[in-house]
Every structure is written in structure tokens, then in C-alpha cells.
């Protein structure tokens, strides 16, 4: 009831305070929104995995199943590993796979060595000509050599028809250098100073302090390099003339993309499985190594790349 001294107080019409303590854009999405996201993710997963599963199923199928299903089988009734046995028994495919493995291992190791040492030098204050050298590295984003100058350079250094032509021209990637340099700069300066007070030199600091703290970014950059070397194709076609030195991706293009038939002599066998199964087996063998490595390094991607992106 209103009092004698004045009207009754007006009810407080202000909105109740938020209890979650989060801004509106961070509120939990509605059930409809969550369902929509799940549907989109499911569609993307199907679109991505279906071609891989179709290739895998076809590589395991028999000739009768391939003929009955128009040449491709998703779920073979009688799966067989005959195509993989023939491909891995020897011949041109096995040789190409060994070449790709060797190039990937050697190239990744050398690229990581050069990238880490260059990024460490550019990240430390007082390095001689650090800024001009950094500008040169960043300049490669804007100015890339043409095809003819690249070929003439490789020829001038005597690297034609050698495995070095697949590694040296792409030994250091400017983006990877920038990412690793930014990660090194994010390490607290007190750690560097404490190591210097203990008498450690630059290489000792890099080996004992920096590298143990940089496993995430090194894993990410290492995977970038490994994928690049494993997928080497254009430089191999351009610089290699000896067919015995061709990597797996060139063989994959020859027998799968161009549709050239695999022959028993090239594979070192007398009887061949279905040609489509052999082609899909080569395709799976070209994809599986990176497919198996990626899950073990996925956890480092956000930490490694995001740090470089924010600091750069």
C-alpha cells in the first residue's frame, strides 16, 4: 500500500544480471545450433572419407566384384591383399617408394636443421646483419624465381638428375622460418640470460634450453616439410631423367592419373591382379604414411602455429 508520505516505489524493471559471467557471444548454443553444427561436420566427414574408403575397398576387391560393380567397390565381399602383395613384391613401385622415403627423411632432417639455426640467429638481438637477412627471407614471399632461372641454377651446381635437386632448391621455407623465429622470441629472456651466466654458448643454449621448449613448433614444421618432400612431383619431373630415381608421386601420376596400365615386368611378377585394384593400391600406399603420422602430431598444431601467427 502507498504510504502517507508519497507514492509507492516503482518496481525495478532492469534486466536481471547474467549468472554465467560470459559475454553473449560465448553463451552455450541452442540445441538447434548444436544440431546444425553436428550435421555440417557429419556431411564434411562423409565427403572427405568416402573417396578414401572407395579407393581402399577397390584395392581389396577381386576382378569379379569390380566387374559386377562397374569398376569400383566400397565394401568388397571377399577382400584380398593380392594387389598390395604384388605392388610391394618389387619393381618400379617399390623402388619409387624407397626413393620417396629417403628423400622425405633426409630432406626433412636437413630442412629442420637449417630452419631452426636460421630462425634462432634471427630471433636473438645482436646478431650481425639480422634485419637485412630477415628482409631477404621475407622477400621470398613476394619475389620467387622463375622456372628457367631455377633450372639454370640447378644445372650450374651440377644437381641435374640427382636427388639433391629435389632437396636443395626447397631446403628452407620462409613461412616456417618466420613461425619458428616467433616461437623462439616468445621464450622468456630470463632463460637465455640464466644460461649465459652459467657459461653456455649460443649452440649450448639452443640445444639445452630452446629445443626442449620448442617441441611443438618443431613437430609442426617438421610435418610441413615431410608432407612437402613426400609429395615431391614437379621438381622430379623437371630435374630427373633416370626413371629409377623417380619418387612415388611421379609413379602415382603415371599409373593412376594418366591411366597407364601397370605391367607384370615392371612389378616383377608373372600374373597381375585387376589393374584398377593395382592403381588404387598404389594410391593408398602414397597416402597412408602421412595419414599415419598426422594423428601423433595433431596436438601440436594449435600451439605451434598459433604462437607463430600471433607473435609474427
Rosetta blueprint (number, residue, H / E / L):
1 X L
2 X L
3 X E
4 X L
5 X L
6 X E
7 X L
8 X L
9 X L
10 X L
11 X L
12 X L
13 X L
14 X L
15 X L
16 X L
17 X L
18 X L
19 X L
20 X L
21 X L
22 X L
23 X L
24 X H
25 X H
26 X H
27 X L
28 X L
29 X L
30 X L
31 X H
32 X H
33 X H
34 X H
35 X H
36 X H
37 X H
38 X H
39 X H
40 X H
41 X H
42 X H
43 X H
44 X H
45 X H
46 X H
47 X H
48 X H
49 X H
50 X H
51 X H
52 X H
53 X H
54 X H
55 X H
56 X H
57 X H
58 X H
59 X H
60 X L
61 X L
62 X L
63 X H
64 X H
65 X H
66 X H
67 X H
68 X H
69 X L
70 X L
71 X L
72 X L
73 X L
74 X L
75 X L
76 X L
77 X L
78 X L
79 X L
80 X L
81 X L
82 X H
83 X H
84 X H
85 X H
86 X H
87 X H
88 X H
89 X L
90 X L
91 X L
92 X H
93 X H
94 X H
95 X H
96 X H
97 X H
98 X H
99 X H
100 X H
101 X H
102 X H
103 X H
104 X H
105 X H
106 X H
107 X H
108 X H
109 X H
110 X H
111 X H
112 X H
113 X H
114 X H
115 X H
116 X H
117 X H
118 X H
119 X H
120 X H
121 X H
122 X H
123 X H
124 X L
125 X L
126 X L
127 X L
128 X L
129 X L
130 X H
131 X H
132 X H
133 X H
134 X H
135 X H
136 X H
137 X H
138 X H
139 X H
140 X L
141 X L
142 X L
143 X L
144 X L
145 X L
146 X L
147 X H
148 X H
149 X H
150 X H
151 X H
152 X H
153 X H
154 X H
155 X H
156 X H
157 X L
158 X L
159 X L
160 X L
161 X L
162 X L
163 X H
164 X H
165 X H
166 X H
167 X L
168 X H
169 X H
170 X H
171 X L
172 X L
173 X L
174 X H
175 X H
176 X H
177 X H
178 X H
179 X H
180 X H
181 X H
182 X H
183 X H
184 X H
185 X H
186 X H
187 X L
188 X L
189 X H
190 X H
191 X H
192 X H
193 X H
194 X H
195 X H
196 X H
197 X H
198 X L
199 X L
200 X L
201 X L
202 X H
203 X H
204 X H
205 X H
206 X H
207 X H
208 X H
209 X H
210 X H
211 X H
212 X H
213 X H
214 X L
215 X H
216 X H
217 X H
218 X H
219 X H
220 X H
221 X H
222 X H
223 X H
224 X H
225 X H
226 X H
227 X H
228 X H
229 X H
230 X H
231 X L
232 X L
233 X L
234 X H
235 X H
236 X H
237 X H
238 X H
239 X H
240 X L
241 X L
242 X L
243 X H
244 X H
245 X H
246 X L
247 X L
248 X H
249 X H
250 X H
251 X H
252 X H
253 X H
254 X H
255 X H
256 X H
257 X H
258 X L
259 X L
260 X L
261 X L
262 X L
263 X L
264 X H
265 X H
266 X H
267 X H
268 X L
269 X L
270 X L
271 X L
272 X L
273 X L
274 X L
275 X H
276 X H
277 X H
278 X H
279 X H
280 X H
281 X H
282 X H
283 X H
284 X H
285 X H
286 X H
287 X H
288 X H
289 X H
290 X H
291 X H
292 X H
293 X H
294 X H
295 X H
296 X H
297 X H
298 X L
299 X H
300 X H
301 X H
302 X H
303 X H
304 X H
305 X H
306 X H
307 X H
308 X H
309 X H
310 X H
311 X H
312 X L
